[in-house]
Amino acid sequence: MAALVKSVAAFGVAVLLSGCVIYPYPHVARVSPDVEGKLVDSVSGAPVVGASVCFVNRPGVATVSGADGCFTLPCARDFYVLHWSTYDGIDTDIPYKEPPVGKLRISHPDYFALEFAIPEAATNNYWCERRHLEVRERIGLDPVVK
């Protein structure tokens, strides 16, 4: 037990001398913007009603398109326990979690499933720091031929 206490104390002294600060800060943080868009049938141009939309790597953050084909995917949030700050301004929340990728998974029984890359995510590494993001182009889904 004494060895454990000495190890923890030595780690604490090393962190303080390095200019880093780790402190308990349980919190929930937004890790993606709200995403809005419109789903249409790629053949007829009609709105696609009732399609499921989620982030590819966050299936728990999902929504369904409305009668006009429009959807609003709420932001993803993560829970963190600790916060790490360095003397040069680098801040990190612990435990580290991979942010949502810039792709949406769209599915509907009458259409082929689609993974849609959000254009802003492909050109901007900080897309997930925005509060709101509107996909300006209509997202076309290809109908399944029955």
Secondary structure as UniProt FT lines:
FT   HELIX           2..18
FT   STRAND          21..30
FT   STRAND          34..41
FT   TURN            42..44
FT   STRAND          52..55
FT   TURN            56..57
FT   STRAND          58..64
FT   TURN            67..68
FT   STRAND          70..73
FT   STRAND          77..85
FT   TURN            87..88
FT   STRAND          91..94
FT   STRAND          103..108
FT   TURN            109..110
FT   STRAND          111..117
FT   HELIX           119..123
FT   TURN            125..126
FT   HELIX           127..129
FT   STRAND          132..134
FT   STRAND          139..141
//
